[in-house]
Structures are given as structure tokens and as C-alpha cells.
Amino acid sequence: MTDYHKEHSFRQGKLCSLNIKYTNLITKQTRNYMKHLFLSLFATCLAFACMHPAAAQDWTYDFEDFTQAINAQGPKRVIDATLNGVGWHMYGVRDNYDGTDFCNGKGSMRLYGEMMSSSSDADEPINFTLSEPRSIGTFEFKMRANSNWYNTNTSWITQYTTDGDNWITIGDEFAAGKDVETVSRTINMHNCRVRIVRSDYLTYDASEALAFRDIVNIDDIRLSGYDGSESTQLSADVSSLDFGEVIKDEQKTLSFTLTHIDLPAEATMSIEGQAASSFTFTPQQLGDAESDVISVTCQPLQKGMLKAVFTVRSGSISLQIPLSAYGRMPEGIRFSGGTGTAEDPFIISDATDLEELSDNVENNKESFAGQYFLMTSDIDMSNVANLRPIGNNFGRSADLPDFIRPFSGTFDGAGHTIRNLQMEHRNELFGGLFGIIDNATIKNVNIDNSDIYISVGAAAIVGAGTGKCSIVNCHVGENVSITNGSYYAGGIIGGLLQGDGSTIADCTNAATVKSINISGGIIANNSQTGLTIERCGSVGNIVEANSYTGGICGYTTEGLTINDCYNTGKIELYNNQQNPNIFGGGILGAAMEVSAYDNITITNCYNAGHLDYDYGTMHPIFVFQNTEGNNYTIVNCYNATDIAPGGYAMVDQLTTAQMRLPVFADMLNEYERSVWQFEEGVNNGLPVPTGGAADKIVPAIGQQKTMAKIVNGRVVVEGSYDSITVYDISGQQVDANALPDGLYIVKITSNGKTTTQKIMK
């Protein structure tokens, strides 16, 4: 190798060595740079992540192990439990133990619209609330109504909060139905909580509420991850407005600041709820700035607790601010006004007036004899827990001189309705809206959507009456349940005790009446002489366990008169004691030990209700029992033989189809009367007695009357007449001179007047 080649090779080796060292240096520097760059980027990402939390993972829960998670605690408790690693606060929920009632799988949660009484002192809306803030995209779950509340009117809402005070409603309110449905709400908020709550935020005092109601089953809850897309802000600097006590018709104003940024649609504001008419607000529209001061004024239009909700809505979101106040009458004003005279009656306009009346009879021992009351509006009793009946003997021993504190005034409901009356008085005697009345008049009162339980003497209107009482034009709806614990349950009145000459007229009952002993659609028990029941009807189901029951009156020990009454309700007589000596009737159930000087008279009545029994005897009108003489009369009474089949004495048999014909009303309207009429959509097409009594003329004994009878197959009329027309039971005109065996209606015209008479061959 030449010197040149040696030198070249040496230089190449040095160069390679230098390249390797340089490469190593560059690689090391690059690695250090990349390390520092990675650390820098990591720190930046971490700082960014602290500012904007990473999207939360989806969370689900299927309630299959809910029983264990809540330690099988019932709806009367506040529960805080961890479900699939996430904490929830609950009030008024329980596990679903009924395998026929689940939404999905064999486990779900029951969410109660109302709670039963409890030792817990919690007082909050029924709710299911996420107690740990999370970043949430959507909130989704499945629901289905409990089988007993498929037709409930209770509605619920889903809400979220970012500050714990302002709850924003997402989407419309909803109500569970018979089928499983999915509720899904888009939230897209980080660090928020969600809940399911009643839309009216109704709270129950757990120590006073009476029953479980409006149960919704919840299953398969899902919280999806937040996608970071929210920009809307809707909030207030208050979570509620409480006005405290405000004198009726005076004003009090409170204000709050409403913040609204990037709302999805033009906002609207409103006040809704039970007492919305007692609140107003300004301004009526939001301004262009990001906040507005809203002033709300309370001017009570009634007494007592007033609740409403101020709501601002924008697209699918809304914010609610609950409003509350207590309306109080000025000093010296009783009830909602009035002085108690016939010309200026005491005004009953709300639930607190009924409470005041009950309190005055009970604690002030006022009977209000000779004084008058007038209802001026429908009344919702939802916020009154277990009203003490107006007039009663609760909690007092019989040896006290004022053991019984009755109501003795005149109460006129003016056709208004009392709803949501919940009463449960165990080990007490006589209860309903009125417990005990004496020489009182109760008229024009309606009761609906109520549950009443009294040990003895349960009814919707009056538990018991003494003296000469009048109960007129009172009606009990089909959404009412009346139950006794031992004796006497009636739709209108539990019983009439000592006294005579009372009247029950123009009343109807559609309630379900459940009794251990003695029940009636209108009155359970009568111990007064001379009671008259007229133009009354019962369509409700009566379930009697042991003794006597009747569609109109269950049991009497004195003479009475029942005119122009009907029963179309089912009567069930289940004799648990298997006693053959019990009785039931479509009109009157039993009459025992009636004096020979007293008469039982039943005229112009019919039964078209099912008669179910396993022991004893039932009759579509009345089974004559143990009295001192044959002092009873049954005239012009009918039975729907296709509903209550069988041959019965003292009653004419027709089908329901025949009872729906116009001629049947003519048959019930004997003489110059127009008591019975057909009203469209009423009583399943069967006739009903009307309340107008002016033309209800019944001839006095001995009065001359043009009479018809059948002799040798032809109609013969005694007395003068202008013309006669004969109809068969189907309403077809027939030849008056050739009548086969059957029942006929004869219309006789004499001196310009037409009378109708039933005759039979």
C-alpha cells in the first residue's frame, strides 16, 4: 500500500470515528430534547385536563341487586346507597319485590308518589338523586307504572344541577303507564348531579301521610359520557321564595336575579300550581342583558298554605323556583268571610276553612245550630293529613257531658267537589266529612278521589246523624273507597241514630263500600222512625263480609219509606261466619224487630245490579224478615232478570234492554209524575230520578182517580175519559180489546190531562 493510500485510510477511519461520536452526540441530545419535550407536553396536557376533566365513562345499573344495596329498606325511609360504585340519595323508594310488576329482569326500584306514615321526620319531595357530581352526557332509564296505578295522574321530571341549589328541568314531564317506556334526556354538563322528582315537588309529612300511592317502577339507569358541548347557562340567586304569612288580599313582593346566557330559544316565564292565581311577576319578558331582576308579588286569594312554581322555559330546558306563602284572614274574620246567617253565610272556600270548622266544633264546642255555611269553590284536601271529622266523639269517654260534639248547622256545598279527602281513624266511631250531626242539613256536596276508613260508621258525607236531619243532593264519585273496621259503612251516611223524620233525597253513590258488618249504598243502618229516602241511586260496588247489606239501605230497626230509588251496583255478600240468617237486597237489605206500628214502604224502585252471595238470602228489592206484623208494602218495583236471575215475589221481572226503553220510565212514573227520565251518558242508559219535585203528584188516599183494568182480555176504564192507548213492555202500541197475558202501560187522556198506569193480565 502506498503512503497515499495509508494516509487516506487513516483519514477515513478518523472520519468514521468522528461521525460515530457526532451521531451518538446528536442521538443523545435528541433523546434529551424529546424527553424534555414529552415532559413539557405531558405537563401541558395535565394542566389542560385539570381545567377540562376527561370525558366520564358510561355508567349503568340494572337494579338486580338493589335489595342488598339498600338493605331492603322500605319507602318510609331516607336511603343513601352506592349503586355500581356511584352514590345516590333516595326518599320514598324501595326495592320491587313483586315479580309480576318489574320493568326488566327481576329487579327494579319503586318510586312512590306518596308515602305511608313513618317514624322518620323527613319532609322532602319523593326523589331519586345522584349525590356525587359527574360529567354527564345523557340520563336514561326505563319505567313502568305499578299495576295498581296504571291510570295515575302523577307526573315526574328529570333535572340536573351544577351548584346544588338551582335544578334545571330537562325535557317535558312524564307519567308512567301500563307498558315499559324509555325516558332519555340530553344534559351535556360536567360536574353536575341529576334526579327524578315529582313535577309539583309535592312533599309529605312522613308522620302523617296515610298511604302508598302512584308507584312508578324504574329500571336500567344509564349515565353516558359528557361530550363537552354545553354553553347554555340558566340560574337564579335563590332556590325558592317563601313569603311567610300574608294577610288575604294584601300584597308582599320578593325579588331575585335570573341569569341567562346563550339560551337555545326565546324564553317564556309563567307561574303554575295550586295557588298560581295568588302570585304575579314582573317583568313579563327577559331583557337583552345576561341577567334580569324578577319581582314576584303574593296577594293571597284564600287562606292557608299557598304553593306555586315560577318557571322560565327555553327550548327543552327550564328552571323552576318554588313559591310558598301562608294566607291569613284579617283579625275578626271567621272562615273565608260571612257572618253565618242565611243571607250572609260563613264562606268555605279552601281546605283551611274545613279545618277551622272541624276545630271550632271540637275545641270550641260550637254546634253552629241555626247558622249557615256556603262553599264557593272546589276544595283539594291533599295537604290536609287525616282531617278530624266535623263533629265527633273521638278520644272522649262516654261519661263526659260533652262526649258527643255534633255539627247542627246548615252546610251548602253549592254543587262543589271536595277531593283527596284521606281519613284513617282506627278505633273511633262515626266519620266522614262530617262525623256526627244533630238536627243538621247537609246539601249539594260532592266527594271524589278519596279514601275513608273508620272503625264504626264510615261514610263519605256523614258518619252518623241524630235528631231530624236532612241530607239532600249529595254525591260520591267512583274514585272513592269507604271501609269500616267492624260495623256500618255507607256511601252517603253510616247511620241514623235516635230521632225521627229525617230525609235523604236526590243522592247518588258510586264509591266502593267495604264492610265487616252492615253496609248500604246510601245508608248502612237506620234506627230512626219515619225516615224517608227518595230519588237516590247507587252504582258502586258493595262488599259485605258477615251480615246485612242493601243497595240503598243496609239495615233498619224502624219503619221507613223508600221512593223512586235504584241500584245498579254489584252487591257481594260473603258470609265469613256461614250464617244462614243474614239478608241482602238490591234496595233494602234487612228489617229486624220493626214495631207493628211502623211501616216499611218501597215504591217505584228497581235493581239492575249483580247479587252475589254464598249464604243467607238476597232479593232484588227486599226480603221480609222478623217484624211484629205484616207491616210492609212493595209497589211498582222491578228487577233486571238477566243480571239478577231468578223468580222473586213482589217484584216485576224485566231485562235491562226493556229497562232502557222509554216505556220503562212511564212505568216508574205512575200517576201525573215525571220523576224518572233518561239522561244521555248517565247510568248506563237506564232511567234516573230527577230532583225536581214540583210535578211529582201522588193521589191522596180516597182521591178519585181514573183507573184501568183488564177484563176478559180487554181494557176497561172506570171513570170518564177521552181516549186510551195501550203499549206492551217493548213500547209497541197494542189492541186494547185483545190482550194476551203480560204487562202493559195504559195512557189515559181525560179533560186535557194524560195519566199513565201499569196493568197486568
C-alpha positions in Angstrom: 0.0 0.0 0.0 1.4 3.5 -0.9 1.8 6.3 1.5 -1.1 8.0 -0.1 -3.4 5.0 0.4 -2.2 4.7 4.0 -2.9 8.4 4.7 -6.4 8.1 3.0 -7.3 5.1 5.0 -6.2 6.8 8.2 -8.3 9.8 7.5 -11.3 7.7 6.6 -11.0 5.9 9.9 -10.9 9.2 11.8 -13.8 10.5 9.9 -15.9 7.4 10.7 -15.0 7.6 14.3 -15.9 11.3 14.3 -19.2 10.5 12.6 -20.0 7.9 15.1 -19.2 10.3 18.0 -21.3 13.0 16.4 -24.1 10.7 15.7 -24.1 9.5 19.3 -24.0 13.1 20.5 -26.9 14.0 18.2 -28.8 11.0 19.3 -28.3 11.8 23.0 -29.2 15.4 22.5 -32.3 14.4 20.5 -33.3 11.9 23.2 -32.8 14.6 25.9 -34.8 17.1 23.8 -37.6 14.6 23.1 -37.6 13.7 26.8 -38.0 17.4 27.8 -40.5 17.9 25.0 -42.6 14.9 26.2 -42.4 16.1 29.8 -43.4 19.6 28.7 -46.3 18.3 26.6 -47.4 15.9 29.4 -47.4 18.8 31.9 -49.4 20.9 29.5 -51.9 18.1 28.9 -52.2 17.5 32.6 -52.9 21.2 33.2 -55.4 21.2 30.4 -57.0 18.1 31.9 -57.3 19.8 35.2 -59.1 22.7 33.5 -61.4 20.3 31.5 -62.0 16.9 33.0 -61.7 13.9 30.8 -65.0 12.5 29.5 -66.7 10.3 32.1 -67.2 6.7 31.2 -70.7 5.4 30.8 -72.4 4.1 34.0 -75.2 1.7 34.2 -77.3 -0.1 36.8 -79.9 -2.8 36.4 -81.3 -3.0 39.9 -80.9 -6.8 40.1 -79.1 -6.4 43.4 -81.0 -3.3 44.6 -82.4 -5.1 47.6 -79.0 -5.8 49.0 -77.7 -2.3 48.1 -80.4 -0.6 50.2 -80.6 -3.3 52.9 -84.2 -3.9 52.0 -85.3 -0.6 53.5 -88.8 0.5 52.6 -90.3 3.7 51.2 -90.8 5.3 54.6 -87.0 5.9 55.0 -84.4 8.2 53.6 -81.8 6.0 51.9 -78.3 6.8 50.8 -76.7 3.9 48.9 -73.9 3.1 46.5 -75.0 1.6 43.2 -72.3 0.2 41.0 -69.8 2.4 42.6 -71.8 5.6 42.4 -73.7 7.2 45.3 -77.4 8.0 45.2 -79.7 9.7 47.7 -83.3 8.5 47.8 -86.5 9.4 49.5 -89.7 7.4 49.2 -88.3 4.4 47.2 -88.0 0.7 47.8 -87.0 -2.5 46.1 -89.6 -4.1 43.9 -90.4 -7.5 45.5 -93.4 -8.2 43.2 -92.2 -10.5 40.3 -95.2 -9.7 38.2 -94.5 -6.0 38.3 -91.0 -5.5 37.2 -89.9 -3.4 34.1 -87.0 -5.6 33.0 -85.5 -8.6 34.6 -86.5 -9.5 38.1 -85.3 -6.4 39.9 -86.3 -2.7 39.8 -86.9 0.3 42.0 -90.2 1.5 43.2 -90.6 5.3 43.2 -93.6 6.4 45.3 -95.8 9.3 44.5 -96.9 9.4 48.1 -95.6 7.7 51.2 -97.2 5.8 54.1 -96.8 7.1 57.7 -93.4 6.6 59.2 -91.3 7.3 62.3 -89.0 9.3 60.0 -89.3 13.0 60.3 -88.0 13.6 56.8 -90.1 16.1 54.7 -88.8 16.3 51.2 -90.2 15.6 47.7 -90.1 12.0 46.7 -86.9 11.7 44.7 -84.0 9.6 43.4 -80.9 11.8 43.2 -77.3 11.4 42.2 -75.3 12.6 45.2 -71.8 12.6 43.6 -71.2 15.2 40.8 -70.2 13.6 37.4 -69.8 14.7 33.9 -72.9 13.5 32.2 -74.0 13.4 28.5 -77.4 11.8 28.7 -79.6 10.4 31.6 -81.7 7.4 30.6 -83.9 4.9 32.3 -86.8 2.6 31.8 -90.1 3.0 33.6 -93.5 1.4 34.0 -96.4 2.1 36.4 -97.1 -0.3 39.2 -100.2 -2.4 38.2 -102.4 -0.6 40.8 -101.7 2.8 39.3 -101.8 2.4 35.6 -104.1 5.4 35.3 -102.3 7.7 37.7 -102.2 11.4 37.1 -98.9 11.8 38.9 -96.2 13.3 36.7 -92.4 13.3 37.1 -89.5 15.3 35.7 -85.7 14.8 35.3 -83.4 17.6 36.4 -79.7 18.5 36.8 -77.8 21.0 39.0 -74.3 22.3 38.9 -74.4 24.3 42.1 -76.7 22.1 44.2 -79.4 24.9 44.5 -80.8 25.5 41.1 -82.3 22.5 39.5 -82.7 22.7 35.7 -85.5 20.6 34.2 -84.6 18.8 31.0 -87.5 17.9 28.7 -91.2 17.5 29.4 -92.7 16.0 32.4 -93.8 12.3 32.1 -96.1 9.8 33.7 -95.7 6.1 33.7 -98.2 3.8 32.0 -99.0 0.2 31.6 -96.2 -0.5 29.1 -92.5 -0.2 29.6 -91.1 3.1 28.2 -87.7 4.6 28.0 -87.0 8.1 29.2 -83.9 9.8 27.8 -82.7 13.3 28.5 -79.6 15.1 27.0 -77.7 17.1 29.6 -74.1 17.6 28.4 -72.8 19.2 31.6 -69.6 18.4 33.6 -69.6 18.2 37.4 -73.4 18.0 37.7 -75.9 15.9 39.6 -79.2 14.5 38.2 -82.5 13.5 39.8 -86.0 12.2 39.2 -88.6 14.1 41.2 -92.4 14.8 41.2 -93.1 17.7 38.8 -95.0 19.6 41.5 -92.3 19.0 44.2 -95.1 17.8 46.5 -93.8 16.9 49.9 -95.4 14.7 52.5 -95.1 14.8 56.3 -93.9 11.2 56.8 -95.5 11.1 60.2 -99.0 12.0 58.8 -99.3 10.6 55.3 -101.7 7.7 55.0 -101.0 5.5 52.1 -98.7 4.4 49.3 -99.8 5.9 46.1 -98.8 6.4 42.4 -96.0 3.9 42.3 -93.6 4.0 39.3 -91.0 1.2 38.6 -87.6 2.4 37.5 -85.0 0.1 35.8 -81.8 0.0 33.7 -80.5 3.5 34.5 -77.7 4.8 32.3 -75.4 7.9 32.5 -73.5 8.4 29.3 -70.2 10.3 29.0 -70.2 14.1 28.6 -69.1 15.4 25.2 -68.2 18.9 26.4 -70.7 20.8 24.1 -72.6 22.8 26.6 -72.7 26.6 26.6 -76.1 27.4 28.0 -76.4 28.9 31.4 -79.7 29.4 33.3 -79.6 30.0 37.0 -81.0 32.2 39.8 -79.5 33.5 43.0 -82.3 31.8 45.1 -83.6 28.3 45.1 -87.0 29.2 46.4 -89.1 32.2 47.6 -91.0 32.0 50.9 -93.3 34.9 51.6 -94.3 33.8 55.1 -97.6 35.0 56.4 -99.5 37.4 54.2 -103.0 38.9 55.0 -105.6 37.8 52.5 -106.0 40.5 49.7 -102.9 42.4 50.9 -99.6 42.3 48.9 -96.0 41.3 49.6 -93.1 41.4 47.0 -89.8 39.5 46.8 -87.2 39.6 44.1 -84.3 37.5 42.7 -81.8 37.7 39.9 -82.2 35.4 37.0 -79.0 34.8 34.8 -79.5 33.6 31.3 -76.7 33.1 28.8 -76.9 31.6 25.3 -80.3 30.1 25.7 -81.4 27.7 22.9 -84.7 29.6 22.2 -86.7 32.6 23.2 -87.5 32.3 26.9 -91.0 32.3 28.4 -92.0 32.8 32.0 -95.0 31.6 33.9 -96.4 30.8 37.4 -98.1 27.4 37.7 -99.6 25.3 40.5 -102.3 25.0 43.1 -102.2 28.7 44.1 -100.9 30.3 40.9 -103.6 32.9 41.0 -102.3 34.3 44.2 -98.9 35.2 42.6 -97.8 37.7 39.9 -94.4 38.6 38.5 -92.6 41.4 36.5 -91.0 41.8 34.0 -93.0 39.6 31.7 -90.1 39.2 29.2 -86.3 38.8 29.6 -84.1 41.7 28.5 -81.1 41.7 26.3 -78.6 41.6 29.1 -77.4 38.4 30.7 -79.4 38.8 33.8 -82.8 40.3 35.0 -84.3 41.1 38.3 -87.6 39.3 38.7 -90.1 40.6 41.2 -92.8 38.2 42.4 -95.8 39.6 44.3 -98.1 37.5 46.6 -101.7 38.6 47.1 -103.5 35.6 48.8 -106.9 34.9 47.3 -107.5 32.3 50.0 -106.3 31.2 53.4 -103.8 28.6 54.3 -100.7 27.2 52.6 -100.2 28.6 49.1 -97.8 26.8 46.8 -96.9 27.6 43.2 -93.8 27.4 40.9 -92.2 30.2 38.9 -90.9 28.7 35.7 -88.7 30.0 32.9 -88.5 27.8 29.8 -86.2 27.9 26.8 -86.4 25.1 24.3 -86.1 21.8 26.1 -84.7 23.3 29.4 -86.5 25.1 32.2 -85.7 26.4 35.7 -88.3 26.3 38.5 -88.3 28.5 41.6 -90.9 27.1 44.2 -93.1 29.8 45.7 -94.8 29.5 49.1 -96.9 31.7 51.4 -99.4 31.3 54.1 -102.6 33.3 53.6 -104.2 34.6 56.8 -107.5 36.3 57.3 -107.6 39.7 58.9 -108.4 39.8 62.6 -112.0 39.2 63.5 -112.9 37.4 60.2 -114.0 33.8 60.5 -113.5 31.2 57.8 -113.3 33.0 54.5 -115.9 35.6 55.4 -119.6 35.8 56.2 -121.5 36.1 59.5 -123.3 32.8 59.5 -126.8 34.0 58.7 -129.0 32.6 55.9 -128.4 35.9 54.0 -124.7 36.1 54.7 -123.5 32.5 55.4 -120.0 31.7 56.5 -117.9 31.2 53.4 -116.0 27.9 52.9 -113.5 28.3 50.1 -110.5 26.1 50.9 -109.2 23.3 53.0 -108.2 25.5 55.9 -111.9 26.6 56.2 -112.9 22.9 56.7 -110.1 22.5 59.2 -111.3 25.6 61.0 -114.8 24.3 61.1 -113.7 21.0 62.5 -111.5 22.7 65.1 -114.4 25.0 66.2 -116.8 22.2 66.7 -114.2 20.1 68.5 -112.2 22.6 70.6 -114.6 25.5 71.0 -117.6 23.1 71.3 -119.6 25.1 68.8 -122.5 23.2 67.2 -123.4 26.1 64.9 -127.1 25.4 65.4 -129.2 27.9 63.3 -126.1 29.0 61.4 -125.3 28.6 57.7 -122.2 27.7 55.6 -121.7 28.0 51.9 -118.9 26.5 49.7 -117.8 28.9 47.0 -115.2 26.7 45.2 -113.9 23.1 44.8 -111.6 22.1 47.6 -108.4 20.0 47.3 -107.6 18.3 50.6 -104.2 16.9 49.5 -102.3 19.0 52.0 -104.5 18.0 55.0 -103.4 14.9 56.7 -106.3 12.9 58.3 -108.9 15.6 58.9 -110.8 15.2 62.1 -114.5 14.7 61.1 -116.6 17.8 61.6 -118.5 16.8 64.8 -117.3 13.7 66.5 -116.7 11.9 69.8 -113.1 10.9 69.2 -110.9 10.3 72.2 -113.5 11.0 74.9 -115.1 8.7 77.4 -118.9 8.3 77.3 -119.3 9.6 80.8 -118.3 13.1 79.8 -121.2 15.6 79.5 -119.9 16.7 76.1 -118.9 13.3 74.9 -120.6 14.0 71.6 -119.8 17.3 69.9 -122.1 17.4 66.9 -122.5 19.8 64.0 -126.0 21.2 63.9 -125.9 23.9 61.2 -126.8 24.0 57.5 -123.9 23.3 55.2 -124.5 24.0 51.5 -121.8 22.7 49.1 -123.4 24.6 46.2 -122.5 21.7 43.9 -118.8 22.0 44.5 -116.5 19.0 45.0 -114.2 18.1 47.8 -111.3 15.9 46.5 -108.4 14.0 48.0 -110.0 13.6 51.4 -107.8 11.0 53.1 -109.1 9.8 56.5 -108.0 6.9 58.6 -109.4 6.8 62.2 -109.0 3.4 63.7 -110.7 2.5 67.0 -113.1 5.5 66.5 -116.8 5.8 66.0 -118.5 7.6 63.1 -116.6 9.5 60.5 -116.7 11.1 57.0 -116.5 14.7 56.0 -119.0 15.1 58.9 -118.6 12.7 61.8 -121.8 13.3 63.9 -124.6 15.7 63.0 -127.7 16.6 65.0 -130.7 18.3 63.5 -128.5 19.4 60.7 -128.8 19.9 57.0 -126.1 18.9 54.6 -126.8 19.5 50.9 -125.2 19.9 47.5 -121.9 18.4 48.4 -119.7 16.2 46.2 -116.9 13.9 47.3 -114.4 12.4 44.8 -110.9 10.7 44.7 -110.9 10.0 48.5 -110.2 7.1 50.9 -112.1 6.9 54.2 -111.5 4.3 56.9 -113.5 4.4 60.2 -113.8 1.6 62.6 -117.6 2.1 63.1 -119.8 4.2 61.0 -117.8 5.0 57.9 -119.2 7.2 55.1 -118.2 9.9 52.7 -120.7 12.6 53.8 -121.9 11.8 57.4 -120.8 9.2 59.8 -123.9 9.4 62.0 -127.0 11.6 62.4 -129.3 12.2 65.4 -132.4 14.2 65.6 -134.2 15.3 62.4 -131.6 15.6 59.7 -131.7 16.4 56.0 -129.1 15.1 53.5 -130.0 16.3 50.1 -128.3 16.3 46.6 -125.0 14.8 47.8 -122.9 12.7 45.5 -119.9 10.4 46.0 -117.7 9.6 43.0 -116.4 6.3 41.8 -112.8 7.1 42.8 -113.8 6.9 46.5 -113.2 4.0 48.9 -115.2 3.7 52.1 -114.2 1.0 54.7 -115.3 0.1 58.2 -113.3 -1.9 60.7 -116.3 -3.6 62.3 -119.8 -2.1 61.8 -121.7 0.3 59.4 -120.3 1.5 56.1 -122.5 3.6 53.8 -121.8 5.6 50.7 -123.6 8.7 51.9 -124.2 8.1 55.6 -123.1 5.5 58.1 -126.2 5.5 60.2 -129.1 7.5 61.7 -129.5 7.0 65.5 -132.1 8.4 67.9 -134.6 10.9 66.4 -137.3 10.8 63.8 -138.4 12.2 60.5 -135.0 12.5 58.7 -134.8 12.8 54.9 -132.2 11.6 52.5 -133.1 12.8 48.9 -131.5 13.1 45.5 -128.2 11.5 46.5 -126.0 9.1 44.5 -123.2 6.8 45.4 -120.5 5.4 43.0 -118.0 4.6 45.7 -116.7 1.1 46.6 -118.1 0.3 50.1 -116.3 -2.5 52.1 -117.8 -3.7 55.4 -117.3 -6.2 58.1 -120.9 -5.9 59.3 -123.8 -4.0 57.8 -123.5 -1.8 54.7 -125.5 0.2 52.3 -125.0 2.1 49.1 -126.7 5.2 50.5 -127.1 4.4 54.3 -125.8 1.5 56.3 -128.1 1.5 59.3 -131.3 3.2 60.3 -132.6 3.4 63.9 -135.0 6.4 63.4 -138.7 6.3 62.9 -140.2 7.9 59.8 -137.0 8.0 57.7 -137.7 8.9 54.0 -135.3 8.0 51.3 -136.3 9.3 47.9 -134.8 9.8 44.4 -131.5 8.1 45.3 -129.3 5.7 43.4 -126.2 3.6 44.0 -123.9 2.3 41.2 -120.9 1.5 43.4 -119.7 -2.0 44.4 -120.7 -3.1 47.9 -118.6 -5.9 49.5 -120.1 -7.2 52.8 -118.3 -9.8 54.9 -120.7 -11.0 57.5 -124.2 -9.6 57.9 -126.7 -7.3 56.2 -126.3 -5.2 53.1 -128.6 -3.2 50.7 -128.1 -1.2 47.5 -129.9 1.8 49.2 -130.3 0.9 52.9 -128.5 -2.0 54.6 -130.4 -2.5 57.8 -133.3 -0.9 59.7 -135.0 -1.5 63.0 -137.7 1.1 62.4 -140.2 1.9 59.8 -139.1 3.8 56.7 -140.2 4.8 53.2 -138.1 4.4 50.1 -139.5 6.0 47.0 -138.0 6.3 43.4 -134.6 4.7 44.1 -132.4 2.3 42.1 -129.4 0.1 42.4 -127.1 -0.8 39.5 -124.0 -1.6 41.5 -122.7 -5.1 42.3 -123.6 -6.3 45.8 -121.3 -9.1 47.2 -122.4 -10.8 50.4 -119.6 -13.1 51.5 -120.7 -14.6 54.8 -117.5 -15.5 56.5 -119.4 -16.8 59.5 -121.6 -19.1 57.3 -124.7 -17.8 59.0 -127.9 -18.6 57.0 -129.8 -15.9 58.8 -128.4 -12.9 57.0 -130.0 -10.9 54.3 -129.2 -8.6 51.4 -131.4 -6.6 49.0 -131.0 -4.5 45.9 -132.9 -1.8 47.7 -133.2 -2.7 51.4 -131.1 -5.4 53.0 -132.8 -6.3 56.3 -135.5 -5.1 58.7 -135.4 -6.7 62.1 -137.7 -6.2 65.1 -139.7 -3.5 63.4 -142.7 -2.5 65.6 -146.2 -3.4 64.4 -147.0 0.3 64.5 -144.3 1.1 61.9 -144.5 0.6 58.2 -141.9 -0.3 55.6 -142.9 1.1 52.2 -140.9 0.7 49.0 -142.4 2.1 45.8 -141.2 2.8 42.2 -137.8 1.3 42.6 -135.6 -1.1 40.6 -132.5 -3.2 40.8 -130.2 -3.8 37.9 -127.1 -4.8 39.9 -125.5 -8.2 40.3 -126.4 -10.0 43.5 -123.6 -12.4 44.6 -123.8 -14.3 47.9 -122.8 -17.7 49.3 -125.0 -17.9 52.5 -128.3 -16.3 53.6 -130.9 -14.8 51.3 -130.8 -12.0 48.8 -133.7 -10.3 47.0 -133.5 -7.6 44.3 -135.8 -5.3 46.4 -136.2 -6.5 50.0 -136.6 -9.8 51.9 -139.2 -9.5 54.5 -137.8 -10.6 57.9 -138.7 -10.7 61.6 -141.2 -7.9 62.4 -144.3 -7.9 64.7 -146.7 -7.8 61.8 -147.1 -7.7 58.0 -146.3 -4.0 58.0 -144.6 -3.7 54.7 -145.5 -2.7 51.2 -143.7 -3.1 47.9 -145.3 -1.4 45.0 -144.2 -1.0 41.4 -140.7 -2.4 41.8 -138.6 -4.1 39.2 -135.6 -6.4 38.7 -133.3 -6.9 35.7 -133.7 -10.6 35.4 -130.7 -11.0 33.1 -128.4 -9.5 35.7 -130.0 -11.0 38.9 -131.9 -14.0 37.6 -134.5 -16.0 39.5 -138.1 -15.7 40.5 -138.8 -13.2 43.2 -142.0 -12.3 45.0 -143.4 -8.7 45.0 -141.2 -7.7 42.0 -141.8 -7.5 38.2 -139.1 -9.1 36.0 -137.7 -7.2 33.0 -134.5 -7.4 31.1 -132.0 -4.5 31.0 -132.9 -4.0 27.3 -136.5 -3.5 28.3 -135.4 -1.1 31.1 -133.7 1.1 28.5 -137.0 1.6 26.6 -138.9 4.9 27.1 -141.9 2.9 28.3 -140.0 1.8 31.4 -139.7 5.4 32.7 -143.5 5.6 32.1 -144.0 2.5 34.2 -142.0 4.1 37.1 -143.8 7.4 36.7 -147.2 6.2 37.8 -149.9 8.9 38.0 -149.2 12.5 36.9 -145.5 12.4 37.5 -142.2 13.0 35.6 -139.8 11.8 38.2 -138.0 9.3 36.1 -136.1 10.3 33.0 -133.3 9.1 30.7 -130.2 11.3 30.7 -127.6 10.8 27.9 -124.4 9.1 29.2 -125.8 8.6 32.7 -126.4 5.2 34.5 -125.6 3.0 31.5 -128.7 4.0 29.6 -131.1 3.2 32.5 -133.5 5.8 33.8 -132.7 8.0 36.8 -135.0 10.0 39.2 -134.6 13.8 38.8 -134.5 16.2 41.6 -137.4 18.5 40.5 -140.3 17.5 42.8 -142.9 20.1 41.7 -144.9 17.8 39.4 -144.5 14.6 41.5 -148.1 14.2 42.4 -149.3 11.1 44.1 -153.0 10.9 44.7 -154.1 11.1 48.3 -155.9 8.1 49.8 -159.6 8.2 48.7 -159.0 10.7 45.9 -161.0 10.0 42.8 -158.8 8.7 40.0 -159.5 7.4 36.5 -158.4 3.7 36.7 -157.9 1.0 34.2 -158.0 -2.8 34.5 -158.2 -5.8 32.2 -161.4 -7.7 32.0 -161.7 -10.7 29.6 -158.7 -9.7 27.6 -159.7 -6.0 27.1 -159.0 -2.8 28.9 -161.9 -1.4 31.0 -161.6 2.1 32.4 -163.5 3.2 35.5 -164.4 6.9 35.4 -164.7 9.3 32.5 -162.0 9.7 29.9 -161.5 11.0 26.3 -159.1 8.3 25.0 -156.9 5.4 26.0 -153.7 4.0 24.4 -152.1 0.7 25.4 -148.4 -0.3 25.0 -146.7 -3.6 25.7 -143.4 -3.7 27.6 -141.4 -3.2 24.3 -143.1 0.1 23.8 -145.3 -1.1 20.9 -148.9 0.0 20.8 -151.3 -2.9 21.0 -155.0 -3.6 20.6 -156.8 -2.7 23.8 -159.5 -5.2 23.1 -157.4 -8.3 22.6 -154.6 -8.6 25.2 -152.7 -11.8 25.9 -151.1 -12.4 29.3 -148.4 -9.8 30.1 -147.5 -6.4 31.5 -148.9 -3.3 29.8 -148.8 0.5 30.0 -152.1 2.4 29.6 -152.1 6.1 28.8 -155.5 7.7 29.6 -156.4 11.2 28.5 -159.2 12.9 30.4 -160.1 16.6 30.5 -156.9 17.5 28.6 -154.6 15.6 31.1 -152.8 12.4 30.4 -152.0 9.8 33.1 -150.0 6.6 32.8 -150.9 3.4 34.5 -149.3 0.0 34.7 -151.6 -3.0 34.4 -151.0 -6.7 34.2 -153.1 -9.6 32.9 
